[in-house]
Amino acid sequence: MDPVRVLDTLGGAARLGTLTGVGVSRRALARAVAAQRIVRPIYGCYALPKASRADILRAAYRAELCCTSLCEAMGLPVIKRDKAVHLVVPRDRGRRTDDRRPTTDVVLHRHGDQIVPEEVRVPVGLDMLGLCADRMQQLVAIDAALRQGLLTLGDLAAFAITDEARLQWLRDHVDPGAESLLETMTRVNLVGEGWAVRSQVWIEGAGRVDLVVEGKVVVQTDGRERHDNPVAFVEDRRRDRACVAAGYRVLRFTYQDVMANMTRVIADVRAALAY
């Protein structure tokens, strides 16, 4: 049995016992390592050359990714990168004195009495995010997971790790229609000012806009990918004109505006509302 194909089905990395358990021989592993088709990055663990550190540690610890590590693996937004790999292991999982697995920049979260099953790894991983990230990071990840169909509102209601006060805040602010972390962060901060905010509003001639504040001001948030896209630049200005023609005032904010100067964003929206 080809170890490369098996490793690919196992997420890029696996322990020796896992590989031999599905029929990969030690001889096949040795040949693949010699040919540099696979590597042995940690004692007792094999991986594809392209495997990430998170993939390798997940396999080495017989664990599942959680928190920001799960977000990165699933393509969910991360506000601030965490160099540590976050793993969830069963509560009673011990560690021998001769254990060779890395401990630097590895965070082990203990939960349940078995490895988290595949069907609930996203809900558990995002619930566990409440232990090591602020509530805004948890919310942007949940919004994105809801939009992508990786999580349901029922899953959110069943969270049992996040503390109750934060969970209530998440329920109050979650929006499955949010299309970006910039939109989520801006919406939450504007709502915090006491303004009525609707997201993903359809405006004739302009299409859907990110946010409409108090029925008067359209707020658009532009991610980094749009900054250097000349086609998007022209289309965005056309849509802005359509919004103005429909009677709205339009404010457009960049990634840097939202991430580094939310106070200015709020002040600009307040000025536009008062105009």
Secondary structure, DSSP 8 states (H G I E B T S, - for coil): --HHHHHHHTTSEEEHHHHHHTT--HHHHHHHHHTTSSEEEETTEEE-TT--HHHHHHHHTT-EE-HHHHHHHHT---SS--SSEEEEE-TT----TT--S--TTEEEEE-SSS---GGGHHHHHHHHGGGTS-HHHHHHHHHHHHHTTS--HHHHHT--SS-HHHHHHHHHH--TT--SHHHHHHHHHHHTTT--EEEEEEETTTEEEEEEETTTEEEEEE-HHHHT-HHHHHHHHHHHHHHHHTT-EEEEEEHHHHHH-HHHHHHHHHHHHH-
